[in-house]
Amino acid sequence: MAQLNSIQQDKIYDILVDAGVSYESLQIDLIDHLCCMVEEKMDNGLDFSQSLTLSIQEFGLSSFAEVQETTLYLLTLKLNKMKKAIGVLGIISALAVIAGVLFKINHFPGAGILLAVGLILVSLIVFPFMAYFELAKGNSAIQKFATISGYTAATILSLATLFKIMMWPGSPIIAYTGLFLLVIVFLPSYTFKNYKIAENKMMAFSRSLLILAGVVVFWGLIPISKDKKIDQHKIHQEKIIENQIEE
């Protein structure tokens, strides 16, 4: 069976590009399809030029752009449906978390289940898909880096909250990991990205500072370990005793 060399494959690629096919995945599929058509005709005794001309005539040069247009339309339609589904799931998970917190404050039954379901949906489904949708926009490298680090940190912090609520071991370690990623990795890239493109530089800087303030509040609310509490309690008692002796 005839096999096309790299120069011949590049020629087919150039024809597709000239015909308006720019979507990379579709380019690969069409090149493979055309190569098979050309090789089949070459096996019947035709040379490459004749086989390529006949293959393009059979396929239709104008059809290449139509195929891409249809493909992109179907992909966009599918992506929009996915976005709607994830949006609905995000609303459900947010409401579950809010209801879980209210239930916990009022000591209603089912608080743990609501919080667990909401945080699991957010951590394992909603945040990853939101990151995927953001990356699909084809932004710059710094924007993609900020997106990945930000959603990863949010996922880790959601899991840390879930671990804390369910009283599973390791929640402080997970929380500190998420906070470290948020402050050291995401926040600098986010600040640089927004400060660079924003018309109001002060507003861009204030957004980053507000995120940092939220991190500090979250950090301050993370309970220290039991041993540290005991040590601090002992130190506090010793100070009271020393003050009493001095008096």
Secondary structure, DSSP 8 states (H G I E B T S, - for coil): -----HHHHHHHHHHHHHTT---HHHHHHHHHHHHHHHHHHHHTT--HHHHHHHHHHHH-HHHHHHHHHHHHHHHHHHHHHHHHHHHHHHHHHHHHHHHHHHHHHTT-TTHHHHHHHHHHHIIIIIHHHHHHHHHTT---HHHHHHHHHHHHHHHHHHHHHHHHHTT-TTHHHHHHHHHHIIIIIIHHHHHHHHHHH-S-HHHHHHHHHHHHHHHHHHHHHS---HHHHHHHHHHHHHHHHHHHHH-
